[in-house]
Amino acid sequence: RGVVVLPTMFVNTVALRGSLSTNTVFSAVCAGFHEGTMPGICNKCSGCGDTGECVKKGGKCTTSKAGFAVSGGGVSKKTFGLTLLTMCALFGAAGYFHWRKTREEMRDQVRGILAEYMPLEGGDDLDHNPMDFARKGQTSSLIS
């Protein structure tokens, strides 16, 4: 039937079989300690994505389990707040100017349509207005 090779490792007489990665072996070794006797390196490197590299650096984690870089300092609350406030102000200003521009364009379009289709005061045909039939209560058609 063939030969099957299955990697196996024993930690405190418990067999680990399958893919033996650094993270798997590290987790198993750290889990083998009694409560309160676990070395500090287990606590420092348990949340790291690359536990082998963390152990080599003496407990300094460079990547999280999700794969994101871990930085020591971070961003202060003041810097974050000011950046957020600045971004909101910029987007607000851009939205306001877009609204004003759109409003002016719409007003110009409406004025153009009104000037094109509605007769204004003092038209060429002073004795006949197309809306005269409605004002006088007549029922005559506009199409004559």
Buried (B, 14 or more C-beta within 10 A) or exposed (E): EEEEEEEEBEBEEEEBEEEEEEBBBBBBBBEBEEEEEBEEBBEBBBBBBBBBBBBEBEBBBEBEEEEEEBEEEEEEEEEEEEEEEEEEEEEEEEEEEEEEEEEEEEEEEEEEEEEEEEEEEEEEEEEEEEEEEEEEEEEEEEEE
